[in-house]
Amino acid sequence: YESRGEVDYWSFIKGRNLEESFERAYLLSFLITDGYVDVRRNPLKNEIKLIPRERKAERKQPASLVIVMGGEAG
């Protein structure tokens, strides 16, 4: 983790291939939903940061964030 405990989303999910990246993103979505990871989005810098939590956080106002991943079909 970086000094502030943040990790770049794209660096975190990047796998050896597209399939592994999709799997990592899918599994991460459960950690986010369950409150073990927070997401901070900075649209001005086009950044998405992940912040791990030591304890599960209760989500008072759940929100959705759509992230588009590219790839070849077939």
C-alpha positions as CSV (number, residue, x, y, z in Angstrom):
1,Y,0.0,0.0,0.0
2,E,1.0,3.6,-0.6
3,S,1.9,5.7,2.4
4,R,-1.7,6.9,2.9
5,G,-3.1,3.4,2.7
6,E,-4.5,4.0,-0.8
7,V,-4.1,1.7,-3.8
8,D,-4.9,2.6,-7.4
9,Y,-7.9,0.6,-8.6
10,W,-6.4,-0.3,-12.0
11,S,-3.1,-1.3,-10.5
12,F,-4.9,-3.5,-8.0
13,I,-7.1,-5.4,-10.4
14,K,-4.6,-5.8,-13.2
15,G,-4.0,-9.5,-13.7
16,R,-1.8,-11.6,-16.1
17,N,-4.7,-11.5,-18.6
18,L,-8.1,-9.9,-19.1
19,E,-9.9,-12.9,-17.6
20,E,-7.9,-12.6,-14.4
21,S,-8.5,-8.8,-14.3
22,F,-12.3,-9.4,-14.5
23,E,-12.1,-11.9,-11.8
24,R,-10.1,-9.6,-9.5
25,A,-12.6,-6.8,-10.2
26,Y,-15.5,-9.1,-9.4
27,L,-14.1,-10.3,-6.1
28,L,-13.1,-6.7,-5.1
29,S,-16.8,-5.7,-5.6
30,F,-17.8,-8.0,-2.7
31,L,-15.1,-6.5,-0.4
32,I,-16.4,-3.0,-1.3
33,T,-20.1,-4.0,-0.8
34,D,-19.4,-5.7,2.5
35,G,-17.6,-2.6,3.8
36,Y,-14.0,-3.9,3.9
37,V,-12.8,-1.5,1.2
38,D,-13.7,2.1,0.6
39,V,-13.6,3.7,-2.9
40,R,-12.6,7.3,-3.5
41,R,-13.2,8.7,-7.0
42,N,-11.5,11.9,-8.3
43,P,-13.1,12.7,-11.7
44,L,-10.8,15.7,-12.2
45,K,-7.8,13.5,-12.2
46,N,-9.6,10.4,-13.6
47,E,-8.5,8.4,-10.6
48,I,-10.2,5.7,-8.6
49,K,-8.5,4.8,-5.2
50,L,-9.1,1.9,-2.9
51,I,-8.8,2.4,0.8
52,P,-8.6,-0.8,2.9
53,R,-10.4,-0.9,6.3
54,E,-9.3,-2.8,9.3
55,R,-12.9,-3.4,10.3
56,K,-16.1,-3.8,8.4
57,A,-17.9,-0.5,7.9
58,E,-21.7,-0.3,7.9
59,R,-23.0,1.3,4.7
60,K,-25.6,3.9,5.7
61,Q,-26.2,5.2,2.1
62,P,-25.1,2.5,-0.4
63,A,-24.0,3.8,-3.8
64,S,-23.1,2.3,-7.1
65,L,-20.1,3.0,-9.3
66,V,-20.0,1.7,-12.8
67,I,-16.5,0.9,-14.1
68,V,-16.1,-0.1,-17.7
69,M,-13.4,-2.6,-18.6
70,G,-12.5,-3.1,-22.2
71,G,-11.5,-6.3,-24.0
72,E,-11.9,-8.4,-27.0
73,A,-15.0,-10.5,-27.4
74,G,-14.6,-14.0,-28.5
